[in-house]
Amino acid sequence: MHREAPPGAAFVVLRRDSDGRWELLGEVARRRGLPARAARAAAIAEASGGSARPGEDYAAVLRSEWRVARDW
């Protein structure tokens, strides 16, 4: 996982903890050539170090959308 913001298209990856709060895992470069759902799954796998399991709550938001969502 990237500690610095990767260049180009990227996902902001979050994980919901047991208290219902979202934890920022980091930013992961979007893998070119993958469909959107597969690219999000790959970003979650990379950001979680492969520890993401079914039933856990993760979100992968395109960095460009993340910026727009925060612009209020």
Secondary structure, 3 states (H helix, E strand, C coil): CECCCCCCCEEEEEEECCCCCEEEEEEEECCCCCCHHHHHHHHHHHHCCCCCCCCCCEEEEEHHHHHHHHCC
